[in-house]
Amino acid sequence: MRDSLGQLLLKQGVLTEEQLRSALAVQQTRSLPLGKILLEQGACEELPISKALAKQARMPFVNLAGKTPPERMTDRLDASAAWELEAIPVAEKGESTVVAVADPEKVVILDTLTFLLDGEVILALTTPTALREAMEKVYGQPNTEKDAGVEAFESTEESPVVRLVNRMFEEAVEARASDIHIEPFDNRVRIRIRVDGTLLLSAEHPKDLHPAILSHIKVNANLDIAEKRKPQDGRIEHRAGGRELDVRVSVVPTNHGESVVMRLLDREANLLSLSDLGMGEETLAWFQEVIDRPNGIFLVTGPTGSGKTTTLYAALQTLNQPSRKILTVEDPVEYRIKGINQVQVQPKIGLEFSKVLRAFLRQAPNIVLVGEIRDRETAEVAIQASLTGHLVFSTVHTNDAPSAITRLLDMGVPPYLVATSLQGVLAQRLLRRLCPNCSVTEEATALEKEVLQVEGDLKLGHPRGCSACNRTGFRGRVGGFESLSMNDAMREALFHSKDASEFHRIARNSGAWSPIADDVKQKVLSGQTTCSEMLRVTQVVNQSESASSETASLEPSTPENPE
């Protein structure tokens, strides 16, 4: 068991029992450190107190009184960081840097100093007066101006945490990440980035850095830094890697603190054209034919992050001509397109999809994009718009194309409205594309041939890994698509059938539905992706098909609040 500060000072003979009792009595009423009370009472000097604190904390002690550390050491930490951390590098010990501090509680900044000095750090204790005099000689007077309500880490753009966050963005952009995840745990903060749809560990930091990182992000996203109990959403404009980023920030409280996800949208990125989406020739021809129609509703479906918005933006770019008026309502507006009127929904003030869409129809548009159909009201307004001479694009969250129809019916949309307005559905997934620098062509295994239903000799692309793809074997993604074109048989099924499985059967047998497995198979055979990626995508779809055939019905459900 370690001796207390008072016991250590008594053993050194620099303090009497009476002085210690007097200081302890004051401490009970003022809640100050014992060392500070002893200094105020004149019972003891700084030097023995600091030496005793160092012994108690099992830290080395350096006496900086009247000394100036060598310039080659102090130059390793800039002035703002030194004053923020109240620390100064003073010497080298082997491969480590010795950094002087005046408070043993400063051990919490050890990881921050390790990051800033790019190497192992040993903290050593010195007296507060000697530390301040040495820092003033080397770094000048501290900058005491701080914004109210913001933690000390946030006082200057040169502060350590600001540099840490900036480096986080730089590394994410360099790795082509789509989002950054900041996740607190009991003893650390984990930073992960999503590259080509896969989360990769980027860094780990001590837990004590989490409040400062979170405060910096919240301030920049115009969020309430005092609110820690409720989810918050915000937006940051940030420049990293020479790119202008639009960062969407989501903060959610967890059992270890607030978790942050930042989605990175590159405002300078070139939007894809239709030919760049990766559609097969037949699917691309069908898609172009559908979006050239003068009216009707066209849906793109798939899970979150499957590229639905990218596909619809590619369609809008193709249709964007001076002779057409195009309006979009989105949440959020991800990319700005010249010549198109775009509106972002704001539910807090009542500006919702359905209300904006109704207002749009008074603007006499030719083409309308509704970011997502989430409820019956939005669905019915969109369908009514498509029936009155407008071409409407939108998205829904389902696992395959036929399920999009079932989803509309589950919202309470009458079957006849769906049957008369819907022109087609495109379902999609994103598959990781083999890295062109390191992928190799090898003989297919027996299992791969069985999955692809191919006999005889077959060579397929396989991942290897290199510096260009971060050793993953994949770089970029390619879309896997399935198309559903409405025909008379399927419209009739919507009018009369009660069974969703029958609609799926009619769609498949009529040749109007091209399943995603067929498209992905061709991409595997052409060497764009792998058999394992095909299984990852097609197994999910097959499971959703079987589930929908067992439980779904074409009979529209009764809404809770019928209008």
C-alpha positions as CSV (number, residue, x, y, z in Angstrom):
1,M,0.0,0.0,0.0
2,R,1.4,3.4,-1.0
3,D,2.1,6.1,1.6
4,S,0.0,9.2,1.5
5,L,1.5,12.5,0.6
6,G,1.4,13.6,4.3
7,Q,3.1,10.4,5.5
8,L,5.9,10.8,2.9
9,L,6.5,14.4,3.9
10,L,6.6,13.4,7.6
11,K,9.2,10.7,6.8
12,Q,11.3,13.3,5.0
13,G,11.3,15.5,8.1
14,V,10.0,18.5,6.2
15,L,6.6,18.5,7.9
16,T,5.4,18.2,11.5
17,E,2.4,16.3,12.8
18,E,0.8,19.5,13.9
19,Q,1.2,21.1,10.4
20,L,-0.2,18.0,8.8
21,R,-3.3,17.9,11.1
22,S,-4.0,21.5,10.5
23,A,-3.8,21.0,6.7
24,L,-6.0,18.0,6.8
25,A,-8.6,19.9,8.8
26,V,-8.6,22.7,6.1
27,Q,-8.9,20.1,3.3
28,Q,-12.2,18.7,4.8
29,T,-13.8,22.1,4.3
30,R,-12.2,23.3,1.1
31,S,-11.7,20.1,-1.0
32,L,-8.3,21.2,-2.3
33,P,-5.2,19.0,-2.9
34,L,-3.2,18.6,0.3
35,G,0.0,19.9,-1.4
36,K,-1.7,23.2,-2.3
37,I,-3.0,23.7,1.2
38,L,0.5,23.1,2.7
39,L,1.9,25.7,0.3
40,E,-0.8,28.2,1.2
41,Q,-0.1,27.7,4.9
42,G,3.7,28.0,4.4
43,A,4.2,24.6,6.0
44,C,6.2,23.2,3.1
45,E,7.9,24.3,-0.1
46,E,7.2,23.2,-3.7
47,L,10.3,21.1,-4.2
48,P,9.8,18.5,-1.4
49,I,6.0,18.3,-2.2
50,S,6.7,17.6,-5.9
51,K,9.4,15.1,-5.0
52,A,6.9,13.3,-2.6
53,L,4.2,13.4,-5.3
54,A,6.6,11.8,-7.8
55,K,7.5,9.1,-5.3
56,Q,3.9,8.4,-4.5
57,A,3.0,8.2,-8.2
58,R,6.1,6.2,-8.9
59,M,7.2,8.8,-11.5
60,P,10.8,10.1,-12.1
61,F,11.5,13.7,-10.9
62,V,13.3,16.4,-12.8
63,N,14.3,19.7,-11.3
64,L,13.8,22.4,-13.9
65,A,14.5,25.3,-11.6
66,G,16.6,27.9,-13.5
67,K,17.1,25.5,-16.4
68,T,16.0,25.6,-20.0
69,P,15.5,22.3,-21.8
70,P,17.5,21.8,-25.1
71,E,15.9,23.3,-28.2
72,R,16.1,20.0,-30.1
73,M,13.7,18.6,-27.5
74,T,11.3,21.5,-27.1
75,D,10.9,22.0,-30.8
76,R,9.2,18.6,-31.0
77,L,6.0,20.1,-29.4
78,D,4.5,23.3,-30.6
79,A,3.6,26.1,-28.2
80,S,-0.2,25.7,-28.4
81,A,0.0,21.9,-27.7
82,A,2.5,22.4,-24.9
83,W,0.3,25.0,-23.1
84,E,-2.8,22.9,-23.7
85,L,-1.2,19.8,-22.2
86,E,0.9,21.8,-19.6
87,A,3.9,19.7,-20.6
88,I,7.4,20.2,-22.0
89,P,9.9,17.7,-23.6
90,V,13.1,17.9,-21.6
91,A,15.4,14.9,-22.5
92,E,15.8,11.6,-24.3
93,K,16.2,8.3,-22.6
94,G,17.1,5.6,-25.0
95,E,14.3,5.5,-27.7
96,S,11.9,7.4,-25.3
97,T,11.2,11.1,-24.8
98,V,11.1,12.4,-21.3
99,V,8.3,15.0,-20.8
100,A,8.0,17.1,-17.7
101,V,4.6,17.8,-16.1
102,A,3.7,19.4,-12.7
103,D,0.7,17.2,-11.8
104,P,0.8,13.4,-11.4
105,E,-2.8,13.2,-12.8
106,K,-1.4,14.2,-16.1
107,V,-0.7,10.5,-16.9
108,V,-4.0,10.7,-18.8
109,I,-2.2,12.7,-21.6
110,L,0.4,10.0,-22.1
111,D,-1.3,8.6,-25.2
112,T,-1.8,12.0,-26.6
113,L,1.9,12.9,-26.2
114,T,2.8,9.5,-27.8
115,F,0.7,10.4,-30.8
116,L,2.1,14.0,-31.1
117,L,5.7,13.0,-30.5
118,D,5.5,9.9,-32.6
119,G,7.2,7.6,-30.1
120,E,7.3,6.3,-26.6
121,V,7.0,8.9,-23.8
122,I,8.1,8.9,-20.2
123,L,6.3,11.4,-17.9
124,A,8.5,13.0,-15.2
125,L,7.3,15.3,-12.4
126,T,8.7,18.8,-11.7
127,T,7.5,21.7,-9.6
128,P,4.7,23.9,-11.0
129,T,6.7,27.1,-10.8
130,A,9.8,25.6,-12.5
131,L,7.6,24.1,-15.2
132,R,5.9,27.4,-16.0
133,E,9.1,29.4,-16.0
134,A,10.7,26.9,-18.4
135,M,7.7,26.9,-20.7
136,E,7.6,30.7,-20.8
137,K,11.3,30.8,-21.7
138,V,10.7,28.4,-24.6
139,Y,7.2,29.0,-25.8
140,G,6.4,32.5,-24.6
141,Q,3.2,33.5,-22.8
142,P,0.2,31.2,-23.2
143,N,-2.8,32.2,-25.3
144,T,-5.6,32.4,-22.7
145,E,-8.4,33.2,-25.1
146,K,-11.0,30.4,-25.1
147,D,-14.5,30.2,-26.5
148,A,-17.1,29.9,-23.8
149,G,-18.6,26.5,-23.4
150,V,-15.8,24.7,-25.3
151,E,-13.3,22.5,-23.7
152,A,-9.6,23.5,-23.5
153,F,-8.8,21.2,-26.3
154,E,-10.9,23.3,-28.6
155,S,-9.1,26.6,-28.0
156,T,-7.1,26.7,-31.2
157,E,-7.0,24.9,-34.6
158,E,-3.5,23.8,-33.7
159,S,-4.6,21.9,-30.6
160,P,-3.7,18.2,-30.4
161,V,-7.3,16.9,-30.7
162,V,-8.1,19.2,-33.7
163,R,-5.0,17.8,-35.4
164,L,-6.1,14.2,-34.5
165,V,-9.5,14.8,-36.0
166,N,-8.0,16.4,-39.1
167,R,-5.7,13.5,-39.6
168,M,-8.7,11.2,-39.2
169,F,-10.4,12.9,-42.1
170,E,-7.2,12.9,-44.2
171,E,-6.6,9.2,-43.7
172,A,-10.3,8.4,-44.5
173,V,-10.2,10.4,-47.8
174,E,-6.9,8.7,-48.7
175,A,-8.4,5.3,-48.1
176,R,-11.6,6.2,-50.2
177,A,-13.8,5.7,-47.1
178,S,-17.5,6.4,-47.3
179,D,-17.9,7.0,-43.5
180,I,-16.0,7.3,-40.2
181,H,-17.2,5.5,-37.0
182,I,-16.1,6.8,-33.6
183,E,-17.0,4.2,-31.0
184,P,-16.4,4.6,-27.2
185,F,-15.8,1.6,-25.0
186,D,-14.9,1.1,-21.4
187,N,-11.2,1.9,-21.8
188,R,-10.6,3.0,-25.3
189,V,-12.1,4.9,-28.3
190,R,-12.1,2.9,-31.5
191,I,-12.0,4.6,-34.9
192,R,-13.2,2.6,-37.9
193,I,-13.7,3.6,-41.6
194,R,-15.9,2.0,-44.2
195,V,-14.1,1.2,-47.4
196,D,-15.9,-0.5,-50.3
197,G,-18.7,-1.4,-47.9
198,T,-16.4,-3.1,-45.3
199,L,-15.5,-1.6,-41.9
200,L,-11.8,-1.5,-41.2
201,L,-10.0,-0.6,-38.0
202,S,-8.3,2.8,-38.4
203,A,-7.0,3.7,-34.9
204,E,-7.6,3.3,-31.2
205,H,-7.2,6.1,-28.6
206,P,-7.4,6.3,-24.8
207,K,-10.9,6.9,-23.4
208,D,-9.9,10.3,-22.0
209,L,-9.7,11.7,-25.5
210,H,-13.3,10.9,-26.3
211,P,-14.9,14.0,-24.7
212,A,-12.5,16.3,-26.5
213,I,-13.0,14.6,-29.9
214,L,-16.7,14.7,-29.4
215,S,-16.8,18.3,-28.3
216,H,-14.8,19.4,-31.4
217,I,-17.1,17.5,-33.8
218,K,-20.3,18.8,-32.1
219,V,-19.1,22.4,-32.2
220,N,-18.3,22.1,-35.9
221,A,-21.6,20.4,-36.6
222,N,-23.6,23.0,-34.7
223,L,-24.8,20.4,-32.2
224,D,-25.5,20.9,-28.5
225,I,-22.3,19.9,-26.7
226,A,-24.2,19.8,-23.3
227,E,-26.8,17.3,-24.6
228,K,-25.5,13.7,-24.0
229,R,-28.8,11.8,-23.6
230,K,-30.5,12.3,-27.0
231,P,-29.5,11.4,-30.6
232,Q,-28.4,14.5,-32.6
233,D,-27.8,15.0,-36.3
234,G,-25.7,17.7,-37.9
235,R,-23.5,18.7,-40.8
236,I,-19.9,19.8,-41.3
237,E,-18.2,21.3,-44.3
238,H,-14.6,20.2,-44.2
239,R,-11.6,20.2,-46.5
240,A,-9.4,17.1,-46.5
241,G,-7.0,15.6,-49.0
242,G,-7.5,18.5,-51.3
243,R,-11.3,17.7,-51.5
244,E,-14.3,19.7,-50.2
245,L,-16.3,17.3,-48.1
246,D,-20.0,17.5,-47.0
247,V,-19.9,15.5,-43.7
248,R,-23.2,14.3,-42.3
249,V,-22.8,13.7,-38.5
250,S,-25.0,11.3,-36.4
251,V,-24.4,11.2,-32.7
252,V,-26.2,8.5,-30.6
253,P,-25.7,7.9,-26.8
254,T,-24.5,4.4,-25.9
255,N,-23.6,2.7,-22.6
256,H,-20.0,3.9,-22.8
257,G,-20.7,7.4,-24.2
258,E,-21.8,8.9,-27.4
259,S,-21.1,7.1,-30.6
260,V,-20.5,9.2,-33.8
261,V,-20.9,8.2,-37.4
262,M,-19.8,10.7,-40.1
263,R,-20.8,10.1,-43.7
264,L,-18.3,11.7,-46.1
265,L,-19.8,13.1,-49.3
266,D,-17.3,14.5,-51.8
267,R,-19.0,17.5,-53.3
268,E,-16.3,17.7,-56.1
269,A,-16.7,14.0,-57.1
270,N,-18.0,13.4,-60.6
271,L,-21.4,11.7,-60.6
272,L,-21.5,8.5,-62.6
273,S,-23.2,8.2,-66.0
274,L,-25.6,5.4,-66.8
275,S,-22.9,3.5,-68.7
276,D,-20.6,3.7,-65.6
277,L,-23.1,2.0,-63.3
278,G,-22.1,-1.5,-64.4
279,M,-25.4,-2.6,-65.9
280,G,-25.4,-5.4,-68.5
281,E,-26.4,-4.4,-72.0
282,E,-30.0,-5.7,-71.7
283,T,-30.6,-4.1,-68.3
284,L,-29.1,-0.8,-69.4
285,A,-31.3,-0.7,-72.6
286,W,-34.4,-1.5,-70.5
287,F,-33.4,1.2,-67.9
288,Q,-33.0,3.9,-70.6
289,E,-36.3,2.9,-72.2
290,V,-38.2,3.2,-68.9
291,I,-36.7,6.6,-67.8
292,D,-37.5,8.0,-71.3
293,R,-41.3,7.5,-70.7
294,P,-43.3,10.7,-70.3
295,N,-45.1,9.6,-67.1
296,G,-45.4,6.9,-64.5
297,I,-43.5,5.9,-61.4
298,F,-40.1,4.1,-61.4
299,L,-38.7,2.6,-58.2
300,V,-35.1,1.7,-57.2
301,T,-34.9,-0.6,-54.3
302,G,-32.2,-2.1,-52.1
303,P,-30.8,-1.8,-48.5
304,T,-29.1,1.3,-47.2
305,G,-25.8,1.9,-48.9
306,S,-26.6,-0.1,-52.0
307,G,-26.1,2.9,-54.4
308,K,-29.8,3.7,-55.1
309,T,-29.2,7.5,-55.0
310,T,-26.2,7.2,-57.3
311,T,-28.3,5.3,-59.8
312,L,-31.1,7.9,-59.7
313,Y,-28.7,10.8,-60.0
314,A,-27.2,9.1,-63.1
315,A,-30.7,8.9,-64.6
316,L,-31.4,12.6,-63.8
317,Q,-28.1,13.7,-65.4
318,T,-29.2,11.9,-68.6
319,L,-32.6,13.5,-68.5
320,N,-31.3,17.0,-67.5
321,Q,-32.0,19.2,-70.5
322,P,-33.2,22.8,-70.8
323,S,-36.5,21.6,-72.1
324,R,-37.3,19.7,-68.9
325,K,-38.1,21.0,-65.4
326,I,-36.7,18.6,-62.8
327,L,-37.4,18.8,-59.1
328,T,-36.1,16.7,-56.3
329,V,-37.0,16.3,-52.6
330,E,-34.4,14.5,-50.6
331,D,-33.2,13.8,-47.1
332,P,-30.5,14.9,-47.3
333,V,-29.5,16.5,-50.7
334,E,-26.3,14.5,-51.3
335,Y,-25.0,16.1,-54.5
336,R,-25.8,19.4,-56.1
337,I,-26.7,19.0,-59.8
338,K,-26.7,22.1,-62.0
339,G,-30.0,22.9,-63.7
340,I,-32.1,20.9,-61.2
341,N,-34.1,22.3,-58.3
342,Q,-33.4,20.4,-55.1
343,V,-35.1,20.7,-51.8
344,Q,-34.1,19.1,-48.5
345,V,-36.8,17.9,-46.1
346,Q,-36.9,19.4,-42.6
347,P,-39.4,17.4,-40.5
348,K,-38.8,19.7,-37.5
349,I,-40.6,22.5,-39.2
350,G,-43.2,20.3,-40.9
351,L,-41.4,20.2,-44.3
352,E,-41.9,16.5,-45.0
353,F,-41.7,14.5,-48.2
354,S,-45.5,14.5,-48.8
355,K,-45.9,18.3,-48.2
356,V,-42.9,19.2,-50.4
357,L,-44.2,16.8,-53.1
358,R,-47.6,18.5,-53.1
359,A,-46.0,21.9,-53.5
360,F,-43.8,20.6,-56.3
361,L,-46.8,19.6,-58.4
362,R,-47.9,23.3,-58.5
363,Q,-44.4,24.1,-60.0
364,A,-45.4,22.2,-63.3
365,P,-42.4,19.8,-63.3
366,N,-41.7,17.2,-66.0
367,I,-39.7,14.9,-63.7
368,V,-39.8,14.6,-59.9
369,L,-37.4,12.7,-57.7
370,V,-38.7,11.7,-54.2
371,G,-35.7,10.6,-52.1
372,E,-37.6,7.8,-50.3
373,I,-41.2,6.6,-50.0
374,R,-41.6,6.0,-46.3
375,D,-45.4,6.1,-45.7
376,R,-48.7,5.8,-47.3
377,E,-49.2,9.6,-47.7
378,T,-46.0,10.1,-49.7
379,A,-46.7,7.0,-51.7
380,E,-50.1,8.1,-52.8
381,V,-49.0,11.6,-53.6
382,A,-46.2,10.2,-55.7
383,I,-48.5,7.8,-57.5
384,Q,-51.1,10.5,-58.2
385,A,-48.4,12.7,-59.6
386,S,-47.3,9.9,-62.0
387,L,-50.9,9.5,-63.1
388,T,-51.2,13.2,-64.0
389,G,-48.4,13.4,-66.5
390,H,-45.3,13.4,-64.4
391,L,-42.4,11.0,-64.4
392,V,-41.6,10.1,-60.8
393,F,-38.5,8.5,-59.4
394,S,-38.2,7.2,-55.9
395,T,-36.6,4.5,-53.7
396,V,-38.0,2.0,-51.2
397,H,-36.1,-0.3,-48.8
398,T,-36.8,-3.9,-49.9
399,N,-34.5,-6.9,-50.7
400,D,-35.7,-7.6,-54.3
401,A,-37.7,-5.9,-57.0
402,P,-41.1,-7.8,-56.6
403,S,-41.0,-7.0,-52.9
404,A,-41.2,-3.3,-53.7
405,I,-44.8,-3.8,-54.9
406,T,-45.6,-5.7,-51.7
407,R,-44.1,-2.9,-49.7
408,L,-46.4,-0.3,-51.3
409,L,-49.4,-2.5,-50.6
410,D,-48.3,-2.9,-47.0
411,M,-48.3,0.9,-46.6
412,G,-52.0,0.8,-47.6
413,V,-51.7,1.9,-51.2
414,P,-54.7,0.4,-53.2
415,P,-53.5,-2.3,-55.7
416,Y,-55.2,-0.6,-58.6
417,L,-53.1,2.6,-58.1
418,V,-49.9,0.5,-58.1
419,A,-51.0,-1.5,-61.1
420,T,-51.8,1.6,-63.2
421,S,-48.9,3.8,-62.3
422,L,-45.8,1.6,-61.8
423,Q,-43.6,1.3,-64.8
424,G,-40.7,-0.7,-63.4
425,V,-38.5,-1.6,-60.5
426,L,-34.7,-1.8,-60.3
427,A,-33.2,-3.7,-57.4
428,Q,-29.5,-3.4,-56.7
429,R,-26.6,-4.4,-54.5
430,L,-23.0,-3.4,-54.5
431,L,-20.2,-6.0,-54.9
432,R,-16.6,-5.4,-54.2
433,R,-14.6,-5.2,-57.4
434,L,-11.3,-7.2,-57.7
435,C,-8.2,-5.0,-57.5
436,P,-6.9,-4.5,-61.0
437,N,-3.3,-4.3,-59.7
438,C,-3.0,-7.6,-57.9
439,S,-5.9,-9.9,-58.8
440,V,-4.9,-13.2,-60.4
441,T,-6.7,-15.6,-62.7
442,E,-6.7,-19.2,-61.5
443,E,-8.6,-22.4,-62.2
444,A,-12.0,-22.4,-60.5
445,T,-12.5,-24.8,-57.6
446,A,-15.2,-27.5,-57.6
447,L,-17.3,-25.5,-55.2
448,E,-17.1,-22.4,-57.4
449,K,-18.2,-24.4,-60.5
450,E,-21.1,-25.8,-58.5
451,V,-22.2,-22.3,-57.4
452,L,-21.9,-21.0,-60.9
453,Q,-23.5,-24.1,-62.4
454,V,-20.6,-24.4,-64.9
455,E,-18.9,-27.6,-66.0
456,G,-15.5,-28.1,-67.6
457,D,-12.5,-25.8,-67.5
458,L,-13.1,-22.4,-66.0
459,K,-10.8,-19.7,-64.9
460,L,-11.9,-17.0,-62.4
461,G,-10.4,-13.9,-60.8
462,H,-9.2,-14.2,-57.2
463,P,-8.0,-11.5,-54.7
464,R,-4.4,-11.3,-53.5
465,G,-3.8,-7.9,-51.9
466,C,-1.4,-5.1,-52.4
467,S,-0.7,-1.5,-51.2
468,A,-3.2,-0.1,-53.7
469,C,-6.1,-2.0,-52.2
470,N,-4.9,-1.9,-48.6
471,R,-4.1,-5.6,-48.7
472,T,-7.8,-6.5,-49.2
473,G,-7.6,-7.7,-52.8
474,F,-10.6,-5.4,-53.7
475,R,-10.7,-1.8,-54.9
476,G,-13.9,-0.1,-55.6
477,R,-17.4,-1.6,-56.2
478,V,-19.6,-2.6,-59.0
479,G,-23.4,-2.8,-59.0
480,G,-25.4,-6.0,-59.3
481,F,-28.8,-5.4,-60.7
482,E,-32.2,-7.0,-61.2
483,S,-35.0,-5.5,-63.3
484,L,-38.8,-5.9,-63.1
485,S,-40.9,-4.5,-65.9
486,M,-44.6,-4.4,-65.4
487,N,-46.7,-6.2,-68.0
488,D,-50.4,-7.0,-68.4
489,A,-50.1,-10.3,-66.6
490,M,-48.6,-8.7,-63.5
491,R,-51.0,-5.8,-63.5
492,E,-53.8,-8.4,-63.6
493,A,-52.3,-10.3,-60.7
494,L,-52.2,-7.1,-58.6
495,F,-55.9,-6.6,-59.3
496,H,-57.1,-10.1,-58.4
497,S,-54.4,-12.1,-56.6
498,K,-54.3,-12.4,-52.8
499,D,-51.0,-14.2,-52.7
500,A,-47.6,-12.6,-53.1
501,S,-45.9,-15.8,-54.1
502,E,-48.2,-16.0,-57.1
503,F,-47.1,-12.5,-58.1
504,H,-43.5,-13.6,-57.9
505,R,-44.2,-16.7,-60.0
506,I,-46.0,-14.7,-62.7
507,A,-43.1,-12.2,-62.8
508,R,-40.5,-15.0,-63.1
509,N,-42.5,-17.0,-65.7
510,S,-43.4,-13.9,-67.9
511,G,-39.7,-13.1,-68.4
512,A,-40.3,-9.6,-67.1
513,W,-38.2,-10.2,-64.0
514,S,-34.4,-10.7,-64.4
515,P,-33.1,-11.9,-61.0
516,I,-29.9,-10.3,-59.5
517,A,-28.2,-13.7,-59.4
518,D,-28.0,-13.8,-63.2
519,D,-26.4,-10.4,-63.4
520,V,-23.9,-11.1,-60.6
521,K,-23.0,-14.5,-62.2
522,Q,-21.9,-12.7,-65.4
523,K,-19.8,-10.3,-63.4
524,V,-18.0,-13.2,-61.7
525,L,-17.4,-15.0,-65.0
526,S,-16.0,-11.8,-66.6
527,G,-13.5,-11.4,-63.7
528,Q,-15.0,-8.2,-62.1
529,T,-15.8,-9.8,-58.8
530,T,-15.6,-13.2,-57.0
531,C,-17.8,-16.1,-56.2
532,S,-17.7,-15.3,-52.5
533,E,-19.2,-11.8,-53.3
534,M,-21.9,-13.5,-55.4
535,L,-22.8,-15.8,-52.5
536,R,-22.9,-12.8,-50.1
537,V,-25.4,-11.0,-52.2
538,T,-27.5,-13.7,-53.7
539,Q,-28.0,-15.6,-50.4
540,V,-29.5,-12.5,-48.8
541,V,-31.9,-12.1,-51.8
542,N,-32.9,-15.8,-51.8
543,Q,-33.6,-15.7,-48.1
544,S,-35.8,-12.6,-48.5
545,E,-37.7,-14.3,-51.4
546,S,-38.5,-17.3,-49.3
547,A,-39.6,-15.2,-46.3
548,S,-41.8,-12.9,-48.5
549,S,-43.5,-15.9,-50.1
550,E,-44.4,-17.3,-46.8
551,T,-45.7,-14.2,-45.1
552,A,-46.5,-11.5,-47.5
553,S,-49.9,-10.8,-49.1
554,L,-51.1,-8.7,-51.9
555,E,-54.1,-7.7,-49.9
556,P,-53.4,-4.2,-48.7
557,S,-53.2,-3.8,-44.9
558,T,-55.6,-1.5,-43.1
559,P,-53.7,1.6,-42.0
560,E,-53.8,2.6,-38.4
561,N,-55.1,6.0,-39.2
562,P,-57.2,5.7,-42.4
563,E,-57.9,8.9,-44.2
